Amino acid sequence: MRQIDIGEAAAHLSQLVDEAASGDEIVITRAGKPVARLVALEPTRLHLCPGLLKDKMWIADDFDVPLPEDVLATFEGQSNRTKPPPTLPPPPTPPPARSAGRSGFPASRVAQSDGVGGPS
């Protein structure tokens, strides 16, 4: 176990990481007191739990039945279409623009007023 001051550790961090990865343990000190330990990480292990997905997923009984010839041909890029693929309909035509009155709103939306306070 090697001890090294934090200032020196900062200057040589890459080298210290290589040493730790190879199995050495490095203790980093500040003012002579240990404050951190640099060690290699252990590889993470996948924890398998048998039966974890039981009754949560299933595979159909006919999963491995061969595909119909036309579907298989399409997957293989050998489709034998006799007619062209359908085309999308054209987008709808927008409604005609209305003319705006003095207020900037369409004339049909502007209430006529007698000037006293409410619509006439």
ROROVEX-565100 format. One line per 8 residues: number of its first residue (from 1); for each residue x, y, z of N, C-alpha, C. Coordinates in nm, 4 decimals. Each point is the difference from the previous one (the first is absolute). Layout:
<sites>
NUM = X/Y/Z/X/Y/Z/X/Y/Z  ... $
</sites>
This chain:
<sites>
1 = 0.0861/-0.1175/0.0000/-0.0861/0.1175/0.0000/0.0905/0.1235/0.0000  -0.0185/0.0793/-0.1015/0.0835/0.1191/-0.0180/-0.0787/0.1238/0.0424  0.0652/0.0955/0.0684/-0.0642/0.1254/0.0385/0.0594/0.1131/-0.0826  -0.0877/0.0924/-0.0401/0.0451/0.1118/-0.0824/-0.0807/0.1238/0.0372  0.0652/0.1151/0.0029/-0.0655/0.1264/0.0326/-0.0958/0.0391/-0.1131  -0.1073/0.0683/0.0340/-0.1040/0.0348/-0.0973/0.0526/0.0864/-0.1149  0.0935/0.0899/0.0274/0.0560/0.0840/-0.1062/0.0786/-0.0823/-0.1004  0.0781/-0.0934/0.0509/0.0770/-0.0867/-0.0888/-0.0937/-0.0959/-0.0747 $
9 = -0.1065/-0.0442/0.0679/-0.0966/-0.0890/-0.0637/-0.0679/0.0706/-0.1174  -0.0334/0.1278/0.0172/-0.0633/0.0758/-0.1080/0.0939/0.0109/-0.1194  0.1287/0.0178/0.0251/0.0969/0.0149/-0.1077/0.0252/-0.1310/-0.0735  -0.0193/-0.1133/0.0674/0.0315/-0.1302/-0.0602/-0.1219/-0.0927/-0.0013  -0.1186/0.0561/-0.0139/-0.1233/-0.0787/0.0119/-0.0063/-0.1148/-0.1005  0.0340/0.0257/-0.1248/-0.0083/-0.1042/-0.1016/0.0884/-0.1195/0.0360  0.1190/0.0256/0.0442/0.0926/-0.1067/0.0401/-0.0549/-0.0756/0.1205  -0.0575/0.0719/0.0970/-0.0556/-0.0642/0.1192/-0.1201/-0.0881/-0.0344 $
17 = -0.0809/0.0467/-0.0933/-0.1154/-0.0807/-0.0423/0.0484/-0.1297/-0.0641  0.1035/0.0072/-0.0821/0.0564/-0.1215/-0.0609/0.0510/-0.0960/0.1075  0.0658/0.0530/0.1011/0.0506/-0.0842/0.1091/-0.1158/-0.0656/0.0746  -0.1038/0.0775/0.0285/-0.1156/-0.0552/0.0709/-0.0686/-0.1071/-0.0849  -0.0119/0.0239/-0.1300/-0.0644/-0.0969/-0.0881/0.0776/-0.1311/-0.0045  0.1308/0.0053/0.0220/0.0814/-0.1218/-0.0017/-0.0015/-0.0728/0.1343  -0.0727/0.0549/0.0978/-0.0145/-0.0697/0.1272/0.0607/0.0690/0.1196  0.0778/0.1064/-0.0189/0.0590/0.0719/0.1130/-0.1065/0.0842/0.0693 $
25 = 0.0215/0.0251/0.1276/-0.0892/0.0874/0.0754/0.0786/0.1243/0.0369  -0.0560/0.1171/-0.0318/0.0666/0.1270/0.0272/-0.0869/0.0795/0.0974  0.0612/0.0456/0.1083/-0.0712/0.0833/0.0972/0.0431/0.1435/-0.0241  -0.0981/0.0868/-0.0181/0.0275/0.1430/-0.0234/-0.0141/0.0719/0.1330  0.1010/0.0809/0.0297/0.0017/0.0703/0.1287/-0.0063/0.1510/-0.0205  -0.0478/0.0685/0.1054/0.0008/0.1465/0.0036/0.0595/0.0378/0.1347  0.1116/0.0703/-0.0041/0.0718/0.0387/0.1216/0.0378/-0.1237/0.0822  0.0361/-0.1080/-0.0686/0.0437/-0.1208/0.0675/-0.1102/-0.0920/0.0487 $
33 = -0.1277/0.0413/-0.0133/-0.1116/-0.0826/0.0468/-0.0690/-0.0651/-0.1200  -0.0280/-0.1289/0.0049/-0.0678/-0.0682/-0.1103/-0.1405/0.0566/-0.0204  -0.0336/0.0312/-0.1257/-0.1328/0.0537/-0.0316/-0.0727/-0.0814/-0.1075  0.0732/-0.0769/-0.0802/-0.0651/-0.0780/-0.1056/0.0866/-0.1205/-0.0343  -0.0642/-0.0990/-0.0602/0.0714/-0.1186/-0.0429/-0.0324/-0.0243/-0.1473  0.1022/-0.0213/-0.0815/-0.0159/-0.0257/-0.1427/0.0252/-0.1484/-0.0232  -0.1057/-0.0711/-0.0424/0.0093/-0.1445/-0.0229/-0.0689/-0.0346/-0.1315  0.0314/-0.1163/-0.0531/-0.0634/-0.0465/-0.1238/-0.1443/-0.0400/0.0279 $
41 = -0.0858/0.0211/-0.0973/-0.1384/-0.0444/0.0108/-0.0088/-0.1472/-0.0360  -0.0849/-0.0701/0.0715/-0.0255/-0.1386/-0.0353/-0.1034/-0.0016/-0.1110  0.0133/-0.0918/-0.0938/-0.0990/-0.0043/-0.1076/-0.1391/-0.0258/0.0575  -0.0976/0.0700/-0.0525/-0.1370/-0.0194/0.0475/-0.0518/-0.1327/-0.0513  -0.0733/-0.0675/0.0830/-0.0560/-0.1285/-0.0381/-0.1488/0.0156/-0.0192  -0.0497/-0.0629/-0.1032/-0.1422/0.0004/-0.0273/-0.0675/-0.0985/0.0944  -0.0907/0.0482/0.0800/-0.0698/-0.0862/0.0943/-0.1244/-0.0547/-0.0675  0.0028/-0.1269/-0.0310/-0.1142/-0.0643/-0.0630/-0.0891/-0.0610/0.1074 $
49 = -0.1267/0.0154/-0.0188/-0.0952/-0.0556/0.0940/-0.0921/-0.0923/-0.0792  0.0193/-0.1314/0.0108/-0.0840/-0.0914/-0.0770/-0.1477/0.0225/0.0299  -0.0789/0.0044/-0.1051/-0.1443/0.0156/0.0146/-0.0463/0.1428/0.0141  0.0895/0.0976/-0.0179/-0.0354/0.1405/0.0194/-0.1138/0.0434/-0.0930  -0.0015/-0.0496/-0.1223/-0.1026/0.0404/-0.0969/-0.1105/-0.1053/-0.0178  -0.0056/-0.0968/0.0895/-0.1019/-0.1036/-0.0103/-0.1389/0.0636/0.0042  -0.0844/-0.0411/-0.0913/-0.1381/0.0493/-0.0142/-0.0075/0.1456/-0.0430  0.1127/0.0622/-0.0373/-0.0017/0.1388/-0.0473/0.0230/0.0080/-0.1502 $
57 = 0.0490/-0.1059/-0.0599/0.0198/-0.0024/-0.1438/-0.0215/-0.1420/-0.0489  -0.0314/-0.0113/-0.1264/-0.0224/-0.1312/-0.0581/0.0379/0.0017/-0.1462  0.0182/-0.1184/-0.0547/0.0288/-0.0167/-0.1415/-0.1134/-0.0834/-0.0580  -0.0582/0.0478/-0.1072/-0.1128/-0.0690/-0.0623/0.0415/-0.1397/-0.0448  -0.0966/-0.0914/0.0026/0.0275/-0.1375/-0.0413/0.0445/-0.0089/-0.1450  -0.0512/0.0909/-0.0846/0.0338/-0.0053/-0.1423/0.1142/0.0958/-0.0367  0.0821/0.0364/0.0970/0.1087/0.0947/-0.0217/0.0934/-0.0427/-0.1130  0.0331/-0.1260/-0.0068/0.0974/-0.0458/-0.0982/-0.0619/-0.0630/-0.1250 $
65 = -0.1291/0.0212/-0.0210/-0.0642/-0.0498/-0.1213/0.0500/0.0840/-0.1179  0.0336/-0.0644/-0.1131/0.0493/0.0763/-0.1152/-0.1006/0.1057/-0.0459  0.0520/0.1116/-0.0485/-0.0842/0.1088/-0.0490/-0.0641/-0.0389/-0.1318  -0.1169/0.0592/-0.0322/-0.0586/-0.0218/-0.1321/0.0965/0.0509/-0.1078  -0.0086/-0.0606/-0.1179/0.0940/0.0315/-0.1079/0.0000/0.1483/-0.0370  -0.1186/0.0643/-0.0061/-0.0042/0.1411/-0.0399/0.0651/0.0905/0.1045  -0.0178/-0.0312/0.1279/0.0618/0.0795/0.1059/0.1514/-0.0207/-0.0028  0.0426/-0.1239/-0.0144/0.1428/-0.0298/-0.0073/0.0651/0.0699/-0.1187 $
73 = -0.0673/0.0008/-0.1149/0.0536/0.0665/-0.1189/0.0150/0.1498/0.0246  -0.0939/0.0617/0.0713/0.0086/0.1421/0.0296/0.1203/0.0292/0.0890  0.0223/-0.0829/0.1027/0.1162/0.0177/0.0863/0.1302/-0.0139/-0.0767  0.0009/-0.0864/-0.0987/0.1208/-0.0243/-0.0776/0.0139/0.0934/-0.1188  -0.0907/0.0955/-0.0131/0.0080/0.0973/-0.1088/-0.0407/-0.0569/-0.1338  -0.0760/-0.1072/0.0004/-0.0418/-0.0642/-0.1238/-0.1509/0.0058/-0.0160  -0.0590/0.1094/0.0386/-0.1450/0.0127/-0.0059/-0.0481/-0.0074/-0.1442  -0.1058/-0.0757/-0.0220/-0.0587/-0.0156/-0.1341/-0.1317/0.0764/-0.0073 $
81 = 0.0049/0.1287/0.0149/-0.1219/0.0801/-0.0051/-0.0476/0.0130/-0.1438  -0.1287/-0.0145/-0.0181/-0.0564/0.0171/-0.1335/-0.0544/0.1402/-0.0191  -0.0221/0.0711/0.1079/-0.0475/0.1383/-0.0104/0.0909/0.0894/0.0828  0.0067/0.1277/-0.0336/0.0871/0.0902/0.0750/-0.0513/0.0189/0.1422  0.0876/0.0381/0.0922/-0.0452/0.0214/0.1374/-0.0985/0.1161/0.0062  -0.0882/-0.0017/0.0970/-0.0987/0.1082/0.0101/0.0679/0.1338/0.0260  -0.0611/0.1065/-0.0507/0.0537/0.1337/0.0223/-0.0872/0.0728/0.1013  0.0572/0.0950/0.0655/-0.0739/0.0782/0.0984/-0.0888/0.1009/-0.0708 $
89 = -0.1167/0.0298/0.0567/-0.0851/0.1027/-0.0600/0.0658/0.1370/0.0158  -0.0351/0.0951/-0.0890/0.0587/0.1337/0.0132/-0.0482/0.0666/0.1289  0.0786/0.0925/0.0556/-0.0429/0.0677/0.1229/-0.1223/0.0864/-0.0272  -0.0824/0.0224/0.1029/-0.1206/0.0822/-0.0201/0.0366/0.1437/-0.0362  -0.0876/0.0608/-0.0773/0.0197/0.1394/-0.0413/-0.0404/0.0908/0.1152  0.0817/0.0998/0.0353/-0.0364/0.0899/0.1101/-0.1189/0.0871/-0.0400  -0.0793/0.0434/0.0986/-0.1149/0.0852/-0.0315/0.0473/0.1354/-0.0528  -0.0850/0.0663/-0.0802/0.0399/0.1310/-0.0524/0.0136/0.1018/0.1131 $
97 = 0.0920/0.0940/-0.0162/0.0238/0.1033/0.1009/-0.1139/0.1004/-0.0014  -0.0376/0.0483/0.1197/-0.1041/0.1018/0.0108/0.0646/0.1370/0.0014  -0.0737/0.0990/-0.0453/0.0547/0.1353/0.0044/-0.0125/0.0544/0.1418  0.0955/0.0775/0.0422/0.0026/0.0542/0.1351/-0.0627/0.1381/0.0027  -0.0697/0.0327/0.1115/-0.0579/0.1326/0.0200/0.1054/0.0948/0.0550  -0.0454/0.1152/0.0513/0.0930/0.0983/0.0537/0.0796/-0.0526/0.1179  -0.0600/-0.0871/0.0796/0.0669/-0.0486/0.1202/0.1018/-0.1095/-0.0299  0.0024/-0.0506/-0.1196/0.0906/-0.1090/-0.0336/-0.0664/-0.1353/0.0125 $
105 = -0.1210/-0.0038/0.0588/-0.0743/-0.1250/0.0106/-0.0885/-0.0136/-0.1224  -0.0381/-0.1218/-0.0352/-0.0916/-0.0157/-0.1127/-0.1278/0.0806/0.0236  -0.0558/0.0569/-0.1064/-0.1160/0.0885/0.0106/-0.1180/-0.0700/0.0650  -0.0150/-0.1286/-0.0191/-0.1139/-0.0709/0.0576/0.0110/-0.0122/0.1513  0.1180/0.0206/0.0562/0.0202/-0.0125/0.1441/-0.0069/0.1340/0.0722  0.0021/0.1122/-0.0709/0.0009/0.1311/0.0640/-0.1441/0.0422/0.0267  -0.0310/0.0253/0.1280/-0.1358/0.0427/0.0363/-0.0167/0.1473/-0.0356  -0.1155/0.0318/-0.0534/-0.0283/0.1392/-0.0342/-0.0429/0.0721/0.1280 $
113 = 0.0555/0.1175/0.0244/-0.0273/0.0732/0.1216/-0.0553/0.1357/-0.0339  -0.0894/0.0503/0.0873/-0.0536/0.1347/-0.0192/0.0854/0.1027/0.0705  0.1120/-0.0421/0.0610/0.0923/0.0908/0.0641/-0.0326/0.0280/0.1438  -0.1110/-0.0527/0.0539/-0.0408/0.0294/0.1362/0.0585/-0.1022/0.0972  0.0274/-0.1148/-0.0393/0.0587/-0.0949/0.0936/-0.0309/-0.1434/-0.0328  -0.0956/-0.0262/-0.0755/-0.0319/-0.1392/-0.0299/-0.0382/-0.0162/-0.1442  -0.0093/-0.1227/-0.0459/-0.0398/-0.0221/-0.1386/-0.1449/0.0454/-0.0202  -0.0306/0.0475/-0.1194/-0.1349/0.0480/-0.0263/-0.0885/-0.1107/-0.0490 $
</sites>
